[in-house]
Amino acid sequence: MADRPTPPWADQIPEGSFISCAPTYQVGKLFDRFQKDWFTASDGTKMKYWFFDPTEHGFPQGKVYPVLVFFHGASNALEGDICINYTGAELYASDAYQKTMGGAYILIPVANEYRNEEGRTQGTWSTDYVEPAHELIQAVLRAHGADKGLRFLFGNSAGARFVFRIADVYPESYDVLIPVGTTDVSTDERLAEFDRCGIWLFYAIGRRDEFNKYEEKIAPQLARIASMKHCFTFVPDWVYNGDGGIASIIGGIEMGQHCLMNEVQANLTFDDGTPMDERLPRGMTGWIADVLKERGNER
């Protein structure tokens, strides 16, 4: 920590706690399990994507498997293959995670991001991508015979906001929403439509998110989504890394408490096997498995 700025919340951490400056999982170990390709939508938008097929990694063909779609955060598309990890998707291709879920396809669409002359990221997820991204998902799943399973939409930060936007327009095409780190929740009208369509919501955001003040932005959304039929809220007081340390990440500014997706990628489980939330004894993959058990694999 000597060469790093002190996090603005450092004086608030519980006695006996420590600050951890990086996730403990290995980045890039599973990149070779993802196939990279391109898709051109009907409006001419060309998008890169990565795809993981469980039948190429020990699971039998001819069965129906769920699909996990991951939308990255702003500027993550500029990081090359590391974007796979930054979406939260990489470890979900691991043998252990796949086993708990009973096998799952993974799809990572990539926005056409770039930096302008001032160095600011442009071209990240917006409503302009709703149609092209939906077309990409539909086409890729059909091409791989993966279009029958339940569809889970994960999103990190700007990607979390986009999860709501694509579900707003196509609520009957998606089954479970897992937005992580946004307060840009759908309108009450659309939330009611999600209920009508049988959508499940796992809403996750850190209570001390550096970009979303709890009382002003987070608490009002929790009150709104509480009325949904199938809603699980995960709002930890502190965001941790696997080593048990409170997460600090410098991305121009401190954002360790915003980057809750790192916990989700760690399966909401500490390195010693202790769950980060006692309601989720088998972590995120266990929650997914429970949803599949209750709803069935087929949509």
C-alpha positions as semicolon CSV with decimal commas, in nm:
position;residue;x (nm);y (nm);z (nm)
1;M;0,000;0,000;0,000
2;A;0,303;0,232;0,037
3;D;0,296;0,346;-0,329
4;R;-0,082;0,353;-0,359
5;P;-0,327;0,627;-0,263
6;T;-0,510;0,552;0,061
7;P;-0,871;0,446;-0,014
8;P;-1,124;0,710;0,098
9;W;-1,294;0,449;0,316
10;A;-0,976;0,316;0,480
11;D;-1,060;0,473;0,816
12;Q;-1,395;0,293;0,823
13;I;-1,284;-0,069;0,789
14;P;-1,358;-0,298;1,084
15;E;-1,091;-0,345;1,347
16;G;-0,862;-0,633;1,258
17;S;-0,939;-0,610;0,885
18;F;-0,680;-0,550;0,616
19;I;-0,683;-0,406;0,265
20;S;-0,622;-0,641;-0,029
21;C;-0,508;-0,490;-0,358
22;A;-0,580;-0,770;-0,606
23;P;-0,802;-1,076;-0,654
24;T;-0,635;-1,403;-0,558
25;Y;-0,749;-1,602;-0,861
26;Q;-0,517;-1,640;-1,161
27;V;-0,605;-1,424;-1,461
28;G;-0,573;-1,584;-1,805
29;K;-0,545;-1,947;-1,704
30;L;-0,863;-2,044;-1,889
31;F;-0,856;-1,807;-2,186
32;D;-0,781;-2,095;-2,423
33;R;-1,120;-2,247;-2,344
34;F;-1,294;-1,958;-2,520
35;Q;-1,336;-1,940;-2,898
36;K;-1,317;-1,590;-3,050
37;D;-1,531;-1,495;-3,348
38;W;-1,717;-1,204;-3,508
39;F;-2,082;-1,135;-3,583
40;T;-2,240;-0,875;-3,810
41;A;-2,591;-0,761;-3,717
42;S;-2,863;-0,663;-3,964
43;D;-2,784;-0,292;-3,913
44;G;-2,421;-0,352;-4,008
45;T;-2,281;-0,345;-3,655
46;K;-1,986;-0,585;-3,634
47;M;-1,909;-0,724;-3,290
48;K;-1,647;-0,957;-3,149
49;Y;-1,749;-1,230;-2,907
50;W;-1,605;-1,522;-2,713
51;F;-1,785;-1,854;-2,666
52;F;-1,730;-2,148;-2,432
53;D;-1,887;-2,485;-2,517
54;P;-1,917;-2,731;-2,226
55;T;-1,945;-3,026;-2,466
56;E;-1,582;-2,961;-2,565
57;H;-1,478;-2,995;-2,203
58;G;-1,622;-3,321;-2,081
59;F;-1,998;-3,271;-2,092
60;P;-2,206;-3,495;-2,321
61;Q;-2,356;-3,365;-2,642
62;G;-2,729;-3,384;-2,702
63;K;-2,823;-3,240;-2,362
64;V;-2,973;-2,900;-2,284
65;Y;-2,743;-2,666;-2,092
66;P;-2,805;-2,315;-1,960
67;V;-2,633;-2,016;-2,119
68;L;-2,442;-1,755;-1,921
69;V;-2,407;-1,427;-2,113
70;F;-2,158;-1,175;-1,970
71;F;-2,151;-0,803;-2,055
72;H;-1,825;-0,627;-1,965
73;G;-1,779;-0,289;-1,796
74;A;-1,675;0,036;-1,961
75;S;-1,327;0,033;-2,123
76;N;-1,285;-0,342;-2,065
77;A;-1,310;-0,413;-2,439
78;L;-0,986;-0,219;-2,482
79;E;-0,795;-0,477;-2,276
80;G;-0,783;-0,757;-2,534
81;D;-0,825;-1,110;-2,403
82;I;-0,817;-0,984;-2,044
83;C;-1,170;-0,864;-2,111
84;I;-1,276;-1,228;-2,068
85;N;-1,169;-1,209;-1,706
86;Y;-1,295;-0,857;-1,643
87;T;-1,648;-0,959;-1,742
88;G;-1,644;-1,210;-1,457
89;A;-1,676;-1,501;-1,698
90;E;-1,336;-1,671;-1,695
91;L;-1,368;-1,887;-1,385
92;Y;-1,718;-1,997;-1,486
93;A;-1,543;-2,204;-1,754
94;S;-1,343;-2,390;-1,488
95;D;-1,406;-2,758;-1,421
96;A;-1,522;-2,690;-1,065
97;Y;-1,776;-2,422;-1,154
98;Q;-1,903;-2,620;-1,453
99;K;-1,950;-2,929;-1,238
100;T;-2,165;-2,745;-0,985
101;M;-2,385;-2,601;-1,260
102;G;-2,407;-2,929;-1,450
103;G;-2,247;-2,769;-1,754
104;A;-2,317;-2,428;-1,906
105;Y;-2,244;-2,242;-2,228
106;I;-2,075;-1,903;-2,186
107;L;-2,109;-1,615;-2,432
108;I;-1,925;-1,282;-2,405
109;P;-2,035;-1,013;-2,653
110;V;-1,789;-0,724;-2,686
111;A;-1,876;-0,359;-2,745
112;N;-1,683;-0,161;-3,006
113;E;-1,503;0,064;-2,761
114;Y;-1,233;0,316;-2,849
115;R;-1,066;0,621;-2,698
116;N;-1,127;0,968;-2,836
117;E;-0,863;1,240;-2,870
118;E;-0,905;1,328;-2,502
119;G;-0,846;0,966;-2,403
120;R;-1,203;0,907;-2,293
121;T;-1,368;0,572;-2,362
122;Q;-1,638;0,585;-2,627
123;G;-1,863;0,318;-2,778
124;T;-1,947;0,127;-2,460
125;W;-2,283;-0,039;-2,398
126;S;-2,583;0,185;-2,474
127;T;-2,932;0,141;-2,612
128;D;-2,777;0,150;-2,961
129;Y;-2,642;-0,199;-2,891
130;V;-2,970;-0,357;-2,781
131;E;-3,073;-0,484;-3,125
132;P;-2,724;-0,593;-3,243
133;A;-2,640;-0,764;-2,914
134;H;-2,973;-0,945;-2,906
135;E;-2,922;-1,060;-3,265
136;L;-2,572;-1,180;-3,178
137;I;-2,698;-1,383;-2,884
138;Q;-2,979;-1,541;-3,084
139;A;-2,759;-1,625;-3,382
140;V;-2,465;-1,767;-3,186
141;L;-2,685;-1,984;-2,967
142;R;-2,870;-2,123;-3,269
143;A;-2,543;-2,195;-3,448
144;H;-2,416;-2,396;-3,151
145;G;-2,745;-2,572;-3,077
146;A;-2,752;-2,387;-2,746
147;D;-3,080;-2,200;-2,783
148;K;-3,303;-2,423;-2,568
149;G;-3,146;-2,368;-2,225
150;L;-3,224;-2,103;-1,966
151;R;-3,049;-1,774;-2,036
152;F;-2,865;-1,590;-1,760
153;L;-2,753;-1,231;-1,828
154;F;-2,457;-1,116;-1,616
155;G;-2,335;-0,758;-1,636
156;N;-2,053;-0,565;-1,472
157;S;-2,104;-0,191;-1,408
158;A;-2,193;-0,045;-1,751
159;G;-2,266;-0,402;-1,855
160;A;-2,503;-0,434;-1,560
161;R;-2,695;-0,132;-1,680
162;F;-2,710;-0,293;-2,024
163;V;-2,856;-0,613;-1,876
164;F;-3,160;-0,411;-1,777
165;R;-3,178;-0,232;-2,113
166;I;-3,175;-0,549;-2,324
167;A;-3,427;-0,717;-2,091
168;D;-3,649;-0,407;-2,112
169;V;-3,689;-0,468;-2,485
170;Y;-3,678;-0,849;-2,494
171;P;-3,815;-0,974;-2,159
172;E;-3,943;-1,298;-2,307
173;S;-3,600;-1,389;-2,446
174;Y;-3,411;-1,397;-2,115
175;D;-3,474;-1,581;-1,791
176;V;-3,237;-1,464;-1,516
177;L;-3,075;-1,122;-1,474
178;I;-2,757;-1,081;-1,268
179;P;-2,659;-0,711;-1,283
180;V;-2,356;-0,629;-1,066
181;G;-2,273;-0,270;-0,974
182;T;-2,548;-0,049;-1,116
183;T;-2,839;0,156;-0,982
184;D;-2,982;0,217;-1,329
185;V;-3,264;-0,030;-1,268
186;S;-3,560;-0,073;-1,503
187;T;-3,882;0,123;-1,450
188;D;-4,159;-0,010;-1,228
189;E;-4,357;-0,090;-1,541
190;R;-4,076;-0,301;-1,684
191;L;-4,015;-0,475;-1,350
192;A;-4,381;-0,575;-1,352
193;E;-4,332;-0,708;-1,704
194;F;-4,031;-0,909;-1,584
195;D;-4,258;-1,071;-1,327
196;R;-4,517;-1,147;-1,593
197;C;-4,247;-1,314;-1,803
198;G;-4,116;-1,514;-1,508
199;I;-3,775;-1,343;-1,496
200;W;-3,559;-1,398;-1,188
201;L;-3,332;-1,120;-1,060
202;F;-3,007;-1,147;-0,864
203;Y;-2,925;-0,785;-0,784
204;A;-2,572;-0,724;-0,655
205;I;-2,400;-0,403;-0,552
206;G;-2,156;-0,309;-0,278
207;R;-2,306;-0,099;0,000
208;R;-2,000;0,129;-0,018
209;D;-1,980;0,139;-0,399
210;E;-1,764;0,441;-0,482
211;F;-1,992;0,546;-0,769
212;N;-2,330;0,488;-0,603
213;K;-2,403;0,634;-0,261
214;Y;-2,617;0,397;-0,059
215;E;-2,886;0,631;0,074
216;E;-2,919;0,831;-0,246
217;K;-2,897;0,562;-0,514
218;I;-2,888;0,207;-0,379
219;A;-3,155;0,204;-0,107
220;P;-3,432;0,339;-0,336
221;Q;-3,365;0,060;-0,588
222;L;-3,374;-0,207;-0,318
223;A;-3,716;-0,082;-0,213
224;R;-3,842;-0,098;-0,571
225;I;-3,720;-0,446;-0,659
226;A;-3,833;-0,594;-0,326
227;S;-4,181;-0,646;-0,470
228;M;-4,059;-0,876;-0,748
229;K;-4,167;-1,239;-0,721
230;H;-3,818;-1,382;-0,769
231;C;-3,554;-1,139;-0,645
232;F;-3,235;-1,207;-0,449
233;T;-3,039;-0,904;-0,330
234;F;-2,670;-0,923;-0,247
235;V;-2,554;-0,594;-0,097
236;P;-2,247;-0,667;0,116
237;D;-2,123;-0,408;0,363
238;W;-1,772;-0,461;0,226
239;V;-1,641;-0,612;-0,098
240;Y;-1,364;-0,866;-0,032
241;N;-1,099;-1,054;-0,222
242;G;-1,050;-1,427;-0,176
243;D;-0,780;-1,376;0,086
244;G;-1,032;-1,212;0,318
245;G;-0,897;-0,862;0,264
246;I;-1,118;-0,565;0,182
247;A;-1,084;-0,497;-0,190
248;S;-0,899;-0,193;-0,320
249;I;-0,857;-0,133;-0,693
250;I;-0,708;0,177;-0,852
251;G;-0,854;0,246;-1,195
252;G;-0,764;0,612;-1,216
253;I;-0,960;0,645;-0,892
254;E;-1,037;0,404;-0,611
255;M;-1,305;0,155;-0,715
256;G;-1,243;-0,157;-0,509
257;Q;-1,589;-0,145;-0,354
258;H;-1,747;-0,091;-0,695
259;C;-1,581;-0,400;-0,845
260;L;-1,812;-0,653;-0,682
261;M;-1,788;-0,867;-0,997
262;N;-1,453;-0,990;-0,866
263;E;-1,641;-1,152;-0,577
264;V;-1,892;-1,301;-0,820
265;Q;-1,606;-1,442;-1,028
266;A;-1,464;-1,591;-0,708
267;N;-1,800;-1,769;-0,671
268;L;-1,881;-1,553;-0,365
269;T;-1,646;-1,782;-0,174
270;F;-1,323;-1,708;0,014
271;D;-1,009;-1,905;-0,070
272;D;-1,055;-2,120;0,241
273;G;-1,399;-2,231;0,120
274;T;-1,603;-2,007;0,349
275;P;-1,903;-1,851;0,172
276;M;-1,905;-1,473;0,154
277;D;-2,278;-1,482;0,232
278;E;-2,427;-1,747;0,460
279;R;-2,740;-1,750;0,242
280;L;-2,524;-1,883;-0,042
281;P;-2,336;-2,181;0,102
282;R;-2,237;-2,301;-0,248
283;G;-2,176;-1,955;-0,386
284;M;-2,302;-1,812;-0,713
285;T;-2,276;-2,143;-0,898
286;G;-2,483;-2,307;-0,626
287;W;-2,749;-2,040;-0,664
288;I;-2,753;-2,099;-1,040
289;A;-2,784;-2,474;-0,982
290;D;-3,077;-2,413;-0,746
291;V;-3,253;-2,197;-1,006
292;L;-3,206;-2,470;-1,266
293;K;-3,337;-2,732;-1,024
294;E;-3,650;-2,529;-0,956
295;R;-3,714;-2,409;-1,311
296;G;-3,558;-2,685;-1,517
297;N;-3,284;-2,641;-1,778
298;E;-3,517;-2,575;-2,071
299;R;-3,682;-2,242;-2,126
